[in-house]
Every structure is written in structure tokens, then in C-alpha cells.
Amino acid sequence: MKKRALPILAATLFGCSLAHAETYTVDAAHTFPTFEIGHFGVSVQRGRFNKTAGKIDIDRAAKKGKIDISIDAASIDTGLAERDKHLRGEQFFNTDKFPSLSFKSDKITFQGDAPASADGQLTLLGVTRPVTLYITSFNCIDHPVSKKPMCGASASAMIQRSEFGMKAFVPLVADEVRILIAIEAFKD
């Protein structure tokens, strides 16, 4: 009993946390960044990216974490092959020159025991700018089939695409883009 009490007492006296960050790997089969953008002022068009990878470190006890997500820009999918080809071109995502976009954060703000936002850097078309992702519906469970620990959430942000150099057809195609991400990740 004394051998167990000593490390706990030492951690308490020196302010050390026994908690630690847990690392999760993004489940690409259940993680889809999507976007919404105004079109000619009469409708909202939607699309998604089909290939996403990344890691999330989270320490719920210390209320901190890190996010490192990479999105294959060429995996854009709006439901129309010709439009997707156009969006991969130089006027929009220029996927030959910029094959991926990314979001990195080492500042996660918690509300209670759940992450509520992540301040980070979005890189798109080689331009990196600060973006805040707002996080809702955060939940962790043991996967019902694999029994592996997993977490999921929804995240959202608003960006001005022109700030990243994507200026084609503004304002006919809106400058403001709403980003929505459904994310699931398994504990490593």
C-alpha cells in the first residue's frame, strides 16, 4: 500500500498530473469535411472531401490537446464529375500544385469535460491563416463492434476563400465558405 501511495503523494505535492494525452487516429471511413458556398445568390452548393487522415491528442483531465488533419484536395466530391474537375483546376484548389490542405492546432478550449473549440492554422493553396473550429457533439465510447475506444464530434468554421488566394468568380460564387466536419477517431 505504501509503494502506491508515494507516487500519488509526490504527484500531488509537486503539482504533477497523473493524466496524459491519449492519441487517436482519424477513421477515414467516417470522417468527412464538407463545405457550403453560395452560388449566384440563389442557392447554397455543397461538397465534401472523401480522403482525410490525421491524429488527435487529447488530455481531458488537463483540458488540452493537439489536432493534425490532412485532407486530399483531389478527393473533392460535389456529385458532378465535370464540376469536380473544374474545382481541382488552377482557379480553385489547384490540386496539381497543392495536393492537400491541412488544419493544425495545439490550443483546444474545453467547456466542462468536452472540447468546445480549437484555434489553429488552416493551410489552403499554400497560404496559412488562423481559423477556429467550433466543436459540438463530442462523445467517446467503446466501438460496439471492434470494442476499441473511439471518439467523435462535429466541427465547423467559416472562412473567406479569397484570404487563401481562391478568388475566382467572387462575388457570383460567394467568398464566405462554411466548413462542416463529421469526425470519428480510434484510440491508438
Backbone torsions as a table, in degrees:
resi	resn	phi	psi	omega
1	MET	NA	-42.0	-179.2
2	LYS	-64.1	-33.9	-178.9
3	LYS	-65.0	-34.2	178.6
4	ARG	-77.7	-35.4	-176.3
5	ALA	-69.0	-33.0	-177.2
6	LEU	-61.1	-49.3	177.9
7	PRO	-62.9	-36.8	178.9
8	ILE	-65.8	-43.7	178.4
9	LEU	-63.5	-43.3	179.8
10	ALA	-62.8	-42.9	179.5
11	ALA	-63.2	-39.8	179.4
12	THR	-66.9	-45.4	-177.6
13	LEU	-66.4	-36.7	-176.2
14	PHE	-97.4	5.9	175.8
15	GLY	73.0	18.2	-180.0
16	CYS	-82.8	144.8	177.8
17	SER	-96.5	134.1	175.3
18	LEU	-81.1	-12.2	178.5
19	ALA	-75.3	160.2	178.2
20	HIS	-150.0	161.9	179.8
21	ALA	-70.2	140.6	173.4
22	GLU	-107.2	139.3	-178.7
23	THR	-102.3	134.5	179.3
24	TYR	-122.8	141.3	176.1
25	THR	-103.9	131.2	-178.9
26	VAL	-58.3	132.4	174.2
27	ASP	-86.3	101.9	-174.8
28	ALA	-63.0	-23.3	-179.5
29	ALA	-77.5	-14.0	-178.3
30	HIS	-131.9	22.7	178.5
31	THR	-125.5	118.7	-176.4
32	PHE	-136.6	106.1	169.8
33	PRO	-72.3	128.8	177.8
34	THR	-122.8	165.5	178.5
35	PHE	-142.6	156.4	175.4
36	GLU	-130.9	135.9	-178.3
37	ILE	-145.8	138.3	178.6
38	GLY	-68.5	142.5	-177.9
39	HIS	-126.2	111.9	179.1
40	PHE	57.0	17.3	179.3
41	GLY	72.6	10.6	-178.0
42	VAL	-118.4	-16.3	-179.8
43	SER	-153.1	170.7	174.0
44	VAL	-114.0	122.1	177.9
45	GLN	-96.9	148.1	-177.0
46	ARG	-127.4	154.3	175.4
47	GLY	-157.8	176.4	179.3
48	ARG	-149.3	169.5	173.3
49	PHE	-113.6	131.3	-172.7
50	ASN	-91.1	-9.9	-178.1
51	LYS	-128.1	114.3	-179.3
52	THR	-134.5	142.6	176.9
53	ALA	-139.6	160.6	175.3
54	GLY	160.7	177.1	-179.8
55	LYS	-130.0	146.6	175.1
56	ILE	-132.0	125.0	173.6
57	ASP	-105.2	131.0	-179.4
58	ILE	-140.0	133.1	175.8
59	ASP	-122.8	94.2	-175.2
60	ARG	-67.6	-32.7	179.7
61	ALA	-67.0	-42.4	179.8
62	ALA	-85.3	-8.6	-179.9
63	LYS	57.2	55.8	176.0
64	LYS	-152.8	168.5	179.3
65	GLY	178.9	-178.8	-179.7
66	LYS	-139.3	148.8	177.2
67	ILE	-130.6	135.4	175.7
68	ASP	-141.1	100.3	-175.4
69	ILE	-118.1	138.3	176.3
70	SER	-125.4	135.4	-178.1
71	ILE	-120.4	129.5	176.0
72	ASP	-75.0	107.4	-175.6
73	ALA	-62.2	-32.0	-179.5
74	ALA	-71.4	-11.1	179.0
75	SER	-84.1	11.3	179.2
76	ILE	-56.4	139.5	-175.8
77	ASP	-144.7	110.2	177.3
78	THR	-109.8	1.6	-179.5
79	GLY	93.4	-5.7	178.5
80	LEU	-129.6	115.8	-175.2
81	ALA	-58.1	-42.5	-179.2
82	GLU	-65.5	-41.1	178.3
83	ARG	-65.8	-41.9	179.4
84	ASP	-60.5	-40.6	177.6
85	LYS	-61.5	-43.7	177.9
86	HIS	-62.5	-42.7	-179.5
87	LEU	-67.5	-27.0	175.5
88	ARG	-74.8	-15.5	-175.3
89	GLY	-76.0	-178.8	-173.7
90	GLU	-62.5	-28.9	-178.3
91	GLN	-72.1	-21.4	-177.5
92	PHE	-122.6	-99.4	-173.0
93	PHE	-83.7	-15.1	176.1
94	ASN	44.2	57.2	-171.5
95	THR	-66.6	-20.9	175.4
96	ASP	-65.4	-38.8	-179.3
97	LYS	-90.9	-33.1	-176.6
98	PHE	-127.6	80.9	-172.6
99	PRO	-69.5	-15.4	-179.3
100	SER	-142.3	162.8	169.5
101	LEU	-126.5	158.0	-174.5
102	SER	-145.6	159.0	172.9
103	PHE	-132.7	127.5	178.4
104	LYS	-129.8	135.1	179.3
105	SER	-143.9	140.3	169.7
106	ASP	-125.4	19.1	178.1
107	LYS	-131.9	97.2	177.2
108	ILE	-107.7	128.6	177.9
109	THR	-99.6	133.5	-179.0
110	PHE	-104.0	150.6	168.7
111	GLN	-122.6	107.9	-171.8
112	GLY	67.3	-129.3	-178.9
113	ASP	-94.7	2.9	-174.7
114	ALA	-117.0	142.9	173.9
115	PRO	-64.8	137.8	-178.9
116	ALA	-113.6	-26.1	177.7
117	SER	-160.0	160.7	176.4
118	ALA	-136.2	117.2	175.0
119	ASP	-89.1	123.9	-176.7
120	GLY	-153.2	-162.7	-177.2
121	GLN	-121.3	122.7	174.6
122	LEU	-99.2	128.8	176.2
123	THR	-112.3	121.4	-178.3
124	LEU	-141.6	128.9	-177.9
125	LEU	55.9	34.0	179.0
126	GLY	76.7	2.6	179.2
127	VAL	-105.2	130.4	-179.8
128	THR	-112.2	126.7	-178.9
129	ARG	-138.7	153.5	177.6
130	PRO	-70.0	138.6	178.0
131	VAL	-143.5	140.8	173.8
132	THR	-106.1	125.4	172.1
133	LEU	-94.3	129.4	176.2
134	TYR	-96.9	128.7	-171.1
135	ILE	-110.4	129.6	175.8
136	THR	-132.6	170.1	174.3
137	SER	55.9	32.5	178.5
138	PHE	-70.7	131.1	179.2
139	ASN	-156.4	144.0	176.6
140	CYS	-123.9	139.1	179.4
141	ILE	-146.7	172.5	165.3
142	ASP	-89.4	126.3	-177.6
143	HIS	-54.6	132.0	-175.3
144	PRO	-62.1	-25.3	-178.6
145	VAL	-100.2	-55.1	-175.6
146	SER	-80.1	-18.6	-177.7
147	LYS	67.8	8.3	177.2
148	LYS	-80.7	143.6	174.9
149	PRO	-63.2	136.5	178.5
150	MET	-145.0	156.3	175.1
151	CYS	-130.2	155.7	176.9
152	GLY	-145.6	162.8	179.4
153	ALA	-167.3	172.0	169.4
154	SER	-117.4	141.2	178.8
155	ALA	-133.3	151.4	179.3
156	SER	-147.7	156.1	177.2
157	ALA	-158.0	161.8	172.7
158	MET	-120.4	135.5	175.5
159	ILE	-132.9	161.1	170.1
160	GLN	-102.7	113.1	-175.0
161	ARG	-63.8	-29.4	179.8
162	SER	-63.7	-27.1	178.3
163	GLU	-66.4	-17.2	178.4
164	PHE	-103.8	5.9	178.9
165	GLY	92.1	4.1	179.2
166	MET	-95.1	89.6	-171.8
167	LYS	-110.6	-1.2	-175.5
168	ALA	-57.5	129.2	172.5
169	PHE	66.8	12.7	173.1
170	VAL	-69.7	132.1	7.3
171	PRO	-97.7	1.3	-179.9
172	LEU	-57.8	-44.7	169.0
173	VAL	-101.3	121.4	-169.1
174	ALA	-53.8	151.9	174.9
175	ASP	-80.0	-36.9	-178.1
176	GLU	-78.6	130.0	-180.0
177	VAL	-124.1	129.5	175.4
178	ARG	-94.9	127.0	178.6
179	ILE	-107.0	131.9	177.8
180	LEU	-129.8	133.3	-178.2
181	ILE	-131.5	121.7	168.1
182	ALA	-93.9	124.0	-174.5
183	ILE	-131.8	137.9	170.9
184	GLU	-132.5	144.2	-178.9
185	ALA	-147.0	142.2	179.0
186	PHE	-99.0	141.1	177.3
187	LYS	-66.8	134.3	178.2
188	ASP	-69.0	NA	NA
